[in-house]
Every structure is written in C-alpha cells, then in structure tokens.
Amino acid sequence: MKFQCDSTARTPIYRQLIEQVREAVARGRVQPGDRLPSVRQLSKDLVVNPNTIARAYTELEREGVLNTRPGLGVFIAPRQAELTHQARERRLAALIDRFLTEAVHLGFAAEQVTEMLQKRIGQFQFAGTKE
C-alpha cells in the first residue's frame, strides 16, 4: 500500500492516513493479514513525525481495522461486525442522510445521484462479495 500526505490540506495528516487505510480496505486493495509499514518506516518515507503515524495506527486499531502483533508488525484485521444489525443500520442511515444533504446542496437531481452511486458502488468490496 502506498501512502500519501498533503501537508497543505486542512485535514490533519493522521486523519489523511486513517482515511487512506479505511478506503484501501473498503476497495479491496488490502486484505486481512496484509502487513503495513512500521511506524518508523512510514514516518521516514513520508517525512512525518512518528507520533503522527502512531496516532493513526492507534485509532485504526481502536476501530478494529488494524491489529498490532508485538515483534511482528501492524496488519489489516479481519472484518468484524461488533455492532448489532440495527445499530449498523442507524449509522449507515445517518451517513446516507449527510451524503444526500450534500448532494442536494450541490444541486444534483435524485436520478443523477442514483446514477453516480451505481457507477461508484462497483469499486468497493461489500460483505459477502468477492472479486
């Protein structure tokens, strides 16, 4: 996995890294068990403070996206559904509402949003699907 960071962006670097890992998992570019660069190596590659990398990795581990194995490294964790079906639906509904609110404010018609969503949905790996 190749990481990039933009020090001029408004989004903090650790957040940029978190989003890159989460998106790579969602798109199937990394799989459970894949090893990520060490904190030291990634901080050297990106010329970023190691604490920034550690913060991103710690948050991703808290979310269940990563596993740290002492002496071995940092790995992509297997997907786990820790929340109930109902709780997951509530979170997804809230995300969809934010997405649709933004689409309305950008001036898109419902048909345009549906069409764009259908085009993009194939680029992600959903539970129970394999490429």
DSSP file with accessible surface (Angstrom, degrees, kcal/mol):
  #  RESIDUE AA STRUCTURE BP1 BP2  ACC     N-H-->O    O-->H-N    N-H-->O    O-->H-N    TCO  KAPPA ALPHA  PHI   PSI    X-CA   Y-CA   Z-CA
    1    1 A M              0   0   90      0, 0.0     2,-0.5     0, 0.0    20,-0.0   0.000 360.0 360.0 360.0 132.9    0.0    0.0    0.0
    2    2 A K        -     0   0  177      2,-0.0     2,-0.3     0, 0.0     0, 0.0  -0.862 360.0-156.1-101.9 123.4    1.3    3.4   -1.0
    3    3 A F        -     0   0   11     -2,-0.5     2,-0.3    39,-0.0    14,-0.1  -0.745  10.4-175.5 -98.3 149.6    0.6    6.3    1.4
    4    4 A Q        -     0   0  139     -2,-0.3     2,-0.4    12,-0.1    16,-0.1  -0.981   3.0-168.5-137.8 149.0    0.5   10.0    0.5
    5    5 A C        -     0   0   42     -2,-0.3     2,-0.6    41,-0.1     8,-0.1  -0.994  13.0-151.3-139.4 147.8    0.0   13.0    2.7
    6    6 A D    >   -     0   0   78     -2,-0.4     3,-1.3     5,-0.2     5,-0.1  -0.938   4.5-169.7-119.0 104.8   -0.7   16.6    1.9
    7    7 A S  T 3  S+     0   0  102     -2,-0.6    -1,-0.1     1,-0.2     6,-0.1   0.649  87.2  57.9 -71.5 -11.2    0.8   19.0    4.5
    8    8 A T  T 3  S+     0   0  117     -3,-0.1    -1,-0.2     2,-0.0     2,-0.1   0.562  85.5 102.0 -93.2  -8.3   -1.1   21.9    2.9
    9    9 A A  S <  S-     0   0   41     -3,-1.3     4,-0.1     2,-0.2    -4,-0.0  -0.350  77.3-127.7 -73.1 156.8   -4.6   20.3    3.3
   10   10 A R  S    S+     0   0  251      2,-0.1    -1,-0.1    -2,-0.1     3,-0.0   0.739  88.7  89.2 -74.3 -23.4   -6.9   21.3    6.1
   11   11 A T  S    S-     0   0   71      1,-0.1    -5,-0.2    -5,-0.1    -2,-0.2  -0.620  90.4-111.5 -77.6 128.4   -7.3   17.6    7.1
   12   12 A P     >  -     0   0   66      0, 0.0     4,-2.1     0, 0.0     3,-0.4  -0.234  24.4-117.2 -57.9 149.8   -4.6   16.6    9.7
   13   13 A I  H  > S+     0   0   42      1,-0.2     4,-2.4     2,-0.2     5,-0.2   0.893 114.2  54.9 -58.5 -42.3   -2.1   14.1    8.4
   14   14 A Y  H  > S+     0   0   37      1,-0.2     4,-2.2     2,-0.2    -1,-0.2   0.898 109.1  49.1 -61.6 -35.5   -3.1   11.4   10.8
   15   15 A R  H  > S+     0   0   71     -3,-0.4     4,-2.6     2,-0.2    -1,-0.2   0.888 108.0  54.0 -68.6 -39.7   -6.7   11.7    9.5
   16   16 A Q  H  X S+     0   0   26     -4,-2.1     4,-2.1     1,-0.2    -2,-0.2   0.921 110.3  47.1 -59.3 -43.3   -5.5   11.5    5.9
   17   17 A L  H  X S+     0   0    3     -4,-2.4     4,-2.3     2,-0.2    -2,-0.2   0.911 110.4  52.0 -65.4 -42.5   -3.6    8.3    6.7
   18   18 A I  H  X S+     0   0    0     -4,-2.2     4,-2.7     1,-0.2     5,-0.2   0.941 111.0  47.2 -58.4 -48.1   -6.7    6.8    8.5
   19   19 A E  H  X S+     0   0   86     -4,-2.6     4,-2.6     1,-0.2     5,-0.2   0.879 109.6  53.8 -64.7 -35.9   -8.9    7.5    5.6
   20   20 A Q  H  X S+     0   0   45     -4,-2.1     4,-2.3    -5,-0.2    -1,-0.2   0.918 111.8  44.4 -64.7 -42.1   -6.4    6.0    3.1
   21   21 A V  H  X S+     0   0    1     -4,-2.3     4,-2.3     2,-0.2     5,-0.2   0.948 114.2  48.9 -67.2 -46.6   -6.3    2.8    5.1
   22   22 A R  H  X S+     0   0  103     -4,-2.7     4,-2.5     1,-0.2    -2,-0.2   0.911 113.5  47.1 -60.9 -41.4  -10.0    2.6    5.5
   23   23 A E  H  X S+     0   0   80     -4,-2.6     4,-2.6     2,-0.2     6,-0.3   0.910 109.3  53.4 -68.0 -40.4  -10.6    3.3    1.8
   24   24 A A  H  <>S+     0   0    1     -4,-2.3     5,-2.1    -5,-0.2     6,-1.2   0.905 111.8  46.2 -60.7 -39.1   -8.0    0.7    0.8
   25   25 A V  H ><5S+     0   0   28     -4,-2.3     3,-1.1     3,-0.2    -2,-0.2   0.946 112.9  49.4 -66.4 -47.4   -9.8   -1.9    2.9
   26   26 A A  H 3<5S+     0   0   33     -4,-2.5    99,-3.8     1,-0.3    -2,-0.2   0.855 113.8  45.7 -62.5 -34.2  -13.2   -0.9    1.5
   27   27 A R  T 3<5S-     0   0   37     -4,-2.6    -1,-0.3    97,-0.3    -2,-0.2   0.498 113.2-117.4 -88.0  -4.2  -12.0   -1.1   -2.1
   28   28 A G  T < 5S+     0   0   18     -3,-1.1    -3,-0.2    -4,-0.5    -4,-0.1   0.667  76.7 128.5  79.3  15.1  -10.2   -4.4   -1.5
   29   29 A R  S   <S+     0   0  156     -5,-2.1     2,-0.3    -6,-0.3    -4,-0.2   0.728  77.4  34.2 -75.6 -22.5   -6.7   -3.1   -2.2
   30   30 A V  S    S-     0   0   10     -6,-1.2    -2,-0.2    -9,-0.1    -1,-0.1  -0.972  78.7-154.0-128.3 149.5   -5.6   -4.6    1.0
   31   31 A Q    >   -     0   0   79     -2,-0.3     3,-2.6     1,-0.1    45,-0.4  -0.824  36.4 -77.2-119.5 158.3   -6.8   -7.8    2.6
   32   32 A P  T 3  S+     0   0   68      0, 0.0    45,-0.2     0, 0.0     3,-0.1  -0.282 120.8  28.5 -53.0 133.3   -6.9   -9.1    6.2
   33   33 A G  T 3  S+     0   0   38     43,-3.0     2,-0.1     1,-0.3    44,-0.1   0.194  85.2 135.2  97.2 -16.4   -3.5  -10.2    7.2
   34   34 A D    <   -     0   0   66     -3,-2.6    42,-2.5    42,-0.1    -1,-0.3  -0.458  54.2-126.2 -65.9 139.0   -1.6   -7.8    4.9
   35   35 A R  E     -A   75   0A 158     40,-0.2    40,-0.3    -2,-0.1    -1,-0.1  -0.689  18.0-151.7 -90.8 138.6    1.2   -6.1    6.7
   36   36 A L  E     -A   74   0A   6     38,-3.1    38,-0.6    -2,-0.3     3,-0.1  -0.671  34.6 -85.3 -99.9 161.3    1.6   -2.3    6.8
   37   37 A P        -     0   0   37      0, 0.0    -1,-0.1     0, 0.0    36,-0.0  -0.274  52.1-100.1 -62.3 151.8    4.9   -0.4    7.1
   38   38 A S     >  -     0   0   52      1,-0.1     4,-2.9    -3,-0.1     5,-0.3  -0.245  31.4-108.6 -65.7 161.7    6.2    0.1   10.6
   39   39 A V  H  > S+     0   0   42      1,-0.2     4,-2.5     2,-0.2     5,-0.2   0.938 121.3  48.4 -56.3 -47.0    5.7    3.5   12.3
   40   40 A R  H  > S+     0   0  205      1,-0.2     4,-1.9     2,-0.2    -1,-0.2   0.925 113.2  46.0 -61.6 -46.4    9.4    4.2   11.9
   41   41 A Q  H  > S+     0   0   81      2,-0.2     4,-2.8     1,-0.2    -2,-0.2   0.934 114.5  46.6 -65.3 -45.0    9.5    3.2    8.2
   42   42 A L  H  X S+     0   0    4     -4,-2.9     4,-2.5     2,-0.2     5,-0.2   0.905 110.8  51.9 -67.5 -37.7    6.3    5.1    7.2
   43   43 A S  H  X>S+     0   0   13     -4,-2.5     5,-2.1    -5,-0.3     4,-0.9   0.900 112.6  47.0 -65.2 -35.7    7.4    8.3    9.1
   44   44 A K  H  <5S+     0   0  155     -4,-1.9     3,-0.3    -5,-0.2    -2,-0.2   0.937 112.9  48.4 -68.6 -44.7   10.7    8.1    7.2
   45   45 A D  H  <5S+     0   0   97     -4,-2.8    -2,-0.2     1,-0.2    -1,-0.2   0.876 121.8  34.1 -63.2 -40.2    9.0    7.6    3.9
   46   46 A L  H  <5S-     0   0   31     -4,-2.5    -1,-0.2    -5,-0.2    -2,-0.2   0.495 104.0-125.6 -93.6  -6.6    6.5   10.4    4.3
   47   47 A V  T  <5 +     0   0  132     -4,-0.9     2,-0.3    -3,-0.3    -3,-0.2   0.974  65.0 137.5  54.8  56.7    8.9   12.7    6.3
   48   48 A V      < -     0   0   19     -5,-2.1    -1,-0.2    -6,-0.1    -2,-0.1  -0.954  65.0 -89.5-130.6 149.8    6.3   12.9    9.1
   49   49 A N    >>  -     0   0   90     -2,-0.3     3,-1.4     1,-0.1     4,-1.2  -0.348  33.9-129.5 -58.0 132.7    6.7   12.8   12.9
   50   50 A P  H 3> S+     0   0   61      0, 0.0     4,-2.8     0, 0.0     5,-0.2   0.819 107.1  64.0 -56.5 -30.5    6.5    9.1   14.1
   51   51 A N  H 3> S+     0   0  121      1,-0.2     4,-2.2     2,-0.2     5,-0.1   0.835  98.3  55.3 -63.1 -30.8    3.9   10.2   16.6
   52   52 A T  H <> S+     0   0   40     -3,-1.4     4,-1.9     2,-0.2    -1,-0.2   0.931 110.6  43.7 -66.2 -44.9    1.6   11.2   13.8
   53   53 A I  H  X S+     0   0    0     -4,-1.2     4,-2.8     1,-0.2     5,-0.2   0.934 113.1  51.9 -65.1 -45.3    1.8    7.7   12.3
   54   54 A A  H  X S+     0   0   33     -4,-2.8     4,-2.7     1,-0.2    -1,-0.2   0.889 107.8  52.7 -60.0 -39.2    1.4    6.1   15.7
   55   55 A R  H  X S+     0   0  139     -4,-2.2     4,-2.3     2,-0.2    -1,-0.2   0.918 110.8  46.5 -63.3 -44.0   -1.7    8.1   16.3
   56   56 A A  H  X S+     0   0    1     -4,-1.9     4,-2.5     2,-0.2    -2,-0.2   0.949 114.5  46.9 -62.9 -47.5   -3.3    7.0   13.0
   57   57 A Y  H  X S+     0   0   11     -4,-2.8     4,-2.2     1,-0.2    -2,-0.2   0.903 111.5  51.9 -62.6 -40.3   -2.4    3.3   13.7
   58   58 A T  H  X S+     0   0   64     -4,-2.7     4,-2.4    -5,-0.2    -1,-0.2   0.926 111.1  46.8 -63.2 -44.1   -3.7    3.5   17.3
   59   59 A E  H  X S+     0   0   34     -4,-2.3     4,-1.9     1,-0.2    -2,-0.2   0.917 112.3  50.0 -65.6 -40.5   -7.0    4.9   16.1
   60   60 A L  H  <>S+     0   0    1     -4,-2.5     5,-2.5     1,-0.2     6,-1.1   0.866 110.5  50.5 -65.9 -33.8   -7.4    2.3   13.4
   61   61 A E  H ><5S+     0   0   78     -4,-2.2     3,-1.1     4,-0.2    -1,-0.2   0.914 108.2  52.3 -68.7 -41.2   -6.6   -0.4   15.9
   62   62 A R  H 3<5S+     0   0  185     -4,-2.4    -2,-0.2     1,-0.3    -1,-0.2   0.870 108.9  51.1 -60.5 -35.9   -9.3    1.0   18.2
   63   63 A E  T 3<5S-     0   0   76     -4,-1.9    -1,-0.3    -5,-0.2    -2,-0.2   0.570 118.0-114.8 -76.4 -12.5  -11.7    0.9   15.3
   64   64 A G  T < 5S+     0   0   27     -3,-1.1    -3,-0.2    -4,-0.4    -2,-0.1   0.597  87.4 113.6  87.9  12.2  -10.8   -2.7   14.6
   65   65 A V  S   <S+     0   0   26     -5,-2.5    12,-2.9    -6,-0.2     2,-0.3   0.830  76.7  35.2 -83.7 -33.8   -9.3   -2.0   11.2
   66   66 A L  E     -B   76   0A   1     -6,-1.1     2,-0.4    10,-0.3    10,-0.2  -0.855  62.7-155.9-120.9 156.7   -5.7   -2.9   12.3
   67   67 A N  E     -B   75   0A  59      8,-2.8     8,-3.1    -2,-0.3     2,-0.5  -0.997  10.8-149.5-126.3 134.7   -4.0   -5.4   14.6
   68   68 A T  E     -B   74   0A  62     -2,-0.4     6,-0.2     6,-0.2    -2,-0.0  -0.916   7.6-165.7-103.1 128.6   -0.6   -4.9   16.1
   69   69 A R  E >>  -B   73   0A  99      4,-3.1     3,-2.8    -2,-0.5     4,-2.3  -0.947  29.0-119.5-113.3 107.8    1.4   -8.1   16.8
   70   70 A P  T 34 S+     0   0  124      0, 0.0     4,-0.0     0, 0.0    -2,-0.0  -0.186  96.2   7.0 -50.5 129.3    4.3   -7.3   19.1
   71   71 A G  T 34 S+     0   0   88      1,-0.1    -3,-0.0     0, 0.0     0, 0.0   0.266 127.7  63.8  83.0 -12.9    7.6   -8.1   17.3
   72   72 A L  T <4 S-     0   0  105     -3,-2.8     2,-0.3     1,-0.3    -1,-0.1   0.730  97.3-120.1-112.1 -36.0    5.9   -8.8   14.0
   73   73 A G  E  <  - B   0  69A  20     -4,-2.3    -4,-3.1   -38,-0.0     2,-0.4  -0.854  37.8 -41.5 132.3-163.9    4.3   -5.5   12.9
   74   74 A V  E     -AB  36  68A  12    -38,-0.6   -38,-3.1    -2,-0.3     2,-0.3  -0.918  54.8-177.1-112.7 131.3    0.9   -3.9   12.0
   75   75 A F  E     -AB  35  67A  22     -8,-3.1    -8,-2.8    -2,-0.4     2,-0.3  -0.904  34.8 -99.8-130.6 154.3   -1.6   -5.9   10.0
   76   76 A I  E     - B   0  66A   1    -42,-2.5   -43,-3.0   -45,-0.4   -10,-0.3  -0.569  47.0-132.1 -70.4 129.7   -5.0   -5.4    8.4
   77   77 A A        -     0   0    8    -12,-2.9     3,-0.1    -2,-0.3   -43,-0.1  -0.487  21.5 -98.5 -83.7 153.7   -7.5   -7.0   10.8
   78   78 A P        -     0   0   65      0, 0.0     2,-0.1     0, 0.0    -1,-0.1  -0.408  51.2 -94.5 -64.3 148.3  -10.3   -9.4    9.7
   79   79 A R        -     0   0  129     -3,-0.1     2,-0.4    -2,-0.1   -14,-0.1  -0.439  46.9-173.6 -66.7 136.0  -13.7   -7.7    9.3
   80   80 A Q        -     0   0  130     -2,-0.1     2,-1.0   -16,-0.1     3,-0.2  -0.999  23.9-147.7-134.3 135.6  -15.8   -7.9   12.4
   81   81 A A        +     0   0   70     -2,-0.4     4,-0.1     1,-0.2    -2,-0.0  -0.793  30.7 161.2-100.4  88.6  -19.4   -6.8   12.9
   82   82 A E        +     0   0  152     -2,-1.0     2,-0.2     2,-0.1    -1,-0.2   0.728  54.2  74.8 -80.9 -22.9  -19.3   -5.8   16.5
   83   83 A L  S    S-     0   0   73     -3,-0.2     0, 0.0     1,-0.1     0, 0.0  -0.585  90.9-104.3 -88.9 155.0  -22.4   -3.7   16.3
   84   84 A T     >  -     0   0   91     -2,-0.2     4,-2.5     1,-0.1     5,-0.2  -0.281  34.2-107.4 -68.6 163.0  -25.9   -5.2   16.1
   85   85 A H  H  > S+     0   0  113      1,-0.2     4,-2.4     2,-0.2     5,-0.2   0.918 121.5  51.0 -57.7 -43.3  -27.7   -5.1   12.7
   86   86 A Q  H  > S+     0   0  132      1,-0.2     4,-2.1     2,-0.2    -1,-0.2   0.910 109.8  48.7 -64.2 -41.7  -30.0   -2.4   14.0
   87   87 A A  H  > S+     0   0   17      2,-0.2     4,-2.2     1,-0.2    -1,-0.2   0.903 111.3  50.3 -66.4 -39.9  -27.1   -0.2   15.2
   88   88 A R  H  X S+     0   0  114     -4,-2.5     4,-2.5     1,-0.2    -2,-0.2   0.907 109.4  51.5 -64.9 -39.5  -25.2   -0.6   11.9
   89   89 A E  H  X S+     0   0  110     -4,-2.4     4,-2.7    -5,-0.2    -2,-0.2   0.905 108.7  51.2 -63.5 -40.3  -28.4    0.4   10.0
   90   90 A R  H  X S+     0   0  149     -4,-2.1     4,-2.1     2,-0.2    -1,-0.2   0.922 111.5  47.0 -62.5 -44.2  -28.7    3.5   12.2
   91   91 A R  H  X S+     0   0  158     -4,-2.2     4,-2.1     2,-0.2    -2,-0.2   0.917 113.4  48.3 -64.3 -42.1  -25.1    4.5   11.5
   92   92 A L  H  X S+     0   0   99     -4,-2.5     4,-2.8     1,-0.2     5,-0.2   0.921 109.4  52.8 -64.9 -41.8  -25.5    3.9    7.8
   93   93 A A  H  X S+     0   0   46     -4,-2.7     4,-2.5     1,-0.2    -1,-0.2   0.908 108.7  50.5 -60.1 -41.1  -28.8    5.9    7.6
   94   94 A A  H  X S+     0   0   43     -4,-2.1     4,-2.0     2,-0.2    -1,-0.2   0.913 111.6  47.6 -64.3 -41.2  -27.0    8.8    9.3
   95   95 A L  H  X S+     0   0   88     -4,-2.1     4,-2.4     2,-0.2    -2,-0.2   0.912 111.9  49.8 -65.0 -42.6  -24.2    8.7    6.8
   96   96 A I  H  X S+     0   0   73     -4,-2.8     4,-3.2     1,-0.2     5,-0.3   0.910 108.4  53.4 -63.3 -42.0  -26.6    8.4    3.9
   97   97 A D  H  X S+     0   0   99     -4,-2.5     4,-2.4    -5,-0.2    -1,-0.2   0.918 110.5  46.7 -60.0 -42.3  -28.5   11.5    5.2
   98   98 A R  H  X S+     0   0  161     -4,-2.0     4,-2.1     2,-0.2    -1,-0.2   0.920 113.4  49.5 -64.3 -43.4  -25.3   13.5    5.3
   99   99 A F  H  X S+     0   0   97     -4,-2.4     4,-2.3     2,-0.2    -2,-0.2   0.942 113.3  45.5 -60.0 -48.1  -24.4   12.4    1.8
  100  100 A L  H  X S+     0   0   74     -4,-3.2     4,-2.5     1,-0.2    -2,-0.2   0.877 109.3  55.5 -67.7 -36.0  -27.8   13.2    0.4
  101  101 A T  H  X S+     0   0   76     -4,-2.4     4,-2.3    -5,-0.3    -1,-0.2   0.934 109.9  46.4 -59.8 -45.5  -27.9   16.6    2.2
  102  102 A E  H  X S+     0   0  112     -4,-2.1     4,-1.7     2,-0.2    -2,-0.2   0.915 110.5  53.0 -63.8 -41.9  -24.6   17.5    0.5
  103  103 A A  H  <>S+     0   0   11     -4,-2.3     5,-2.2     1,-0.2     4,-0.4   0.909 109.3  49.4 -61.4 -40.6  -25.9   16.2   -2.9
  104  104 A V  H ><5S+     0   0  104     -4,-2.5     3,-1.5     1,-0.2    -1,-0.2   0.939 110.6  49.7 -63.3 -45.5  -29.0   18.5   -2.6
  105  105 A H  H 3<5S+     0   0  146     -4,-2.3    -1,-0.2     1,-0.3    -2,-0.2   0.777 106.9  55.6 -67.3 -23.7  -26.8   21.5   -1.7
  106  106 A L  T 3<5S-     0   0  111     -4,-1.7    -1,-0.3    -5,-0.2    -2,-0.2   0.520 119.0-112.8 -83.4  -7.5  -24.6   20.8   -4.7
  107  107 A G  T < 5 +     0   0   62     -3,-1.5     2,-0.2    -4,-0.4    -3,-0.2   0.693  61.3 152.3  88.7  20.2  -27.7   20.9   -6.9
  108  108 A F      < -     0   0   81     -5,-2.2    -1,-0.2     1,-0.0     2,-0.2  -0.586  41.0-127.9 -83.9 147.0  -27.9   17.3   -8.1
  109  109 A A     >  -     0   0   42     -2,-0.2     4,-2.1     1,-0.1     3,-0.3  -0.551  27.8-110.2 -83.6 157.1  -31.2   15.6   -9.0
  110  110 A A  H  > S+     0   0   68      1,-0.2     4,-2.6     2,-0.2     5,-0.2   0.881 119.3  53.9 -55.8 -40.3  -32.2   12.3   -7.4
  111  111 A E  H  > S+     0   0  141      1,-0.2     4,-2.5     2,-0.2    -1,-0.2   0.883 107.5  50.3 -64.1 -38.8  -31.6   10.5  -10.7
  112  112 A Q  H  > S+     0   0   97     -3,-0.3     4,-2.5     2,-0.2    -1,-0.2   0.904 110.9  48.8 -65.9 -40.6  -28.1   11.9  -11.1
  113  113 A V  H  X S+     0   0   20     -4,-2.1     4,-2.7     2,-0.2     5,-0.2   0.937 112.4  48.3 -64.1 -45.4  -27.2   10.8   -7.5
  114  114 A T  H  X S+     0   0   83     -4,-2.6     4,-2.5     1,-0.2    -2,-0.2   0.927 112.4  48.8 -61.6 -43.7  -28.6    7.3   -8.1
  115  115 A E  H  X S+     0   0  115     -4,-2.5     4,-1.9     2,-0.2    -1,-0.2   0.931 113.4  45.9 -62.9 -45.7  -26.7    7.0  -11.4
  116  116 A M  H  X S+     0   0  105     -4,-2.5     4,-2.1     1,-0.2    -1,-0.2   0.913 112.0  51.7 -65.3 -40.7  -23.4    8.2   -9.9
  117  117 A L  H  X S+     0   0   83     -4,-2.7     4,-2.3     1,-0.2    -1,-0.2   0.922 108.4  51.3 -62.2 -42.4  -23.8    5.9   -6.9
  118  118 A Q  H  X S+     0   0  126     -4,-2.5     4,-0.7     1,-0.2    -1,-0.2   0.891 110.0  50.0 -62.8 -38.1  -24.4    2.9   -9.2
  119  119 A K  H  < S+     0   0  144     -4,-1.9     3,-0.3     1,-0.2    -1,-0.2   0.900 117.0  40.3 -65.4 -40.9  -21.3    3.7  -11.1
  120  120 A R  H >< S+     0   0  113     -4,-2.1     3,-2.0     1,-0.2    -2,-0.2   0.772  97.8  74.7 -81.5 -27.1  -19.2    4.0   -8.0
  121  121 A I  H >< S+     0   0   69     -4,-2.3     3,-1.6     1,-0.3    -1,-0.2   0.831  87.3  62.8 -62.4 -30.0  -20.6    1.1   -6.0
  122  122 A G  T 3< S+     0   0   60     -4,-0.7    -1,-0.3    -3,-0.3    -2,-0.1   0.636  91.5  67.7 -69.3 -10.9  -18.8   -1.5   -8.1
  123  123 A Q  T <  S+     0   0   84     -3,-2.0     2,-0.3    -4,-0.1    -1,-0.3   0.426  93.7  70.8 -89.6   2.6  -15.4   -0.1   -7.0
  124  124 A F  S <  S-     0   0   60     -3,-1.6     2,-0.7    -4,-0.1   -97,-0.3  -0.859  76.9-126.7-122.8 154.9  -15.9   -1.3   -3.4
  125  125 A Q        -     0   0   34    -99,-3.8     2,-0.2    -2,-0.3   -97,-0.2  -0.884  28.4-167.5-101.7 114.8  -15.9   -4.6   -1.7
  126  126 A F    >   -     0   0  106     -2,-0.7     3,-2.0     1,-0.1   -99,-0.0  -0.631  37.7 -78.1 -98.8 159.3  -19.0   -5.3    0.3
  127  127 A A  T 3  S+     0   0   88      1,-0.3    -1,-0.1    -2,-0.2     3,-0.1  -0.268 119.2  20.2 -54.0 134.6  -19.6   -8.1    2.9
  128  128 A G  T 3  S+     0   0   89      1,-0.2     2,-0.4    -3,-0.1    -1,-0.3   0.503 103.8 104.9  83.4   4.2  -20.3  -11.3    1.1
  129  129 A T    <   -     0   0   72     -3,-2.0     2,-0.3     2,-0.0    -1,-0.2  -0.910  45.5-172.4-118.5 147.6  -18.8  -10.2   -2.2
  130  130 A K              0   0  198     -2,-0.4    -4,-0.0    -3,-0.1    -3,-0.0  -0.975 360.0 360.0-133.4 150.8  -15.5  -11.3   -3.8
  131  131 A E              0   0  176     -2,-0.3    -6,-0.0  -103,-0.1  -103,-0.0  -0.684 360.0 360.0 -98.0 360.0  -13.7  -10.0   -6.9
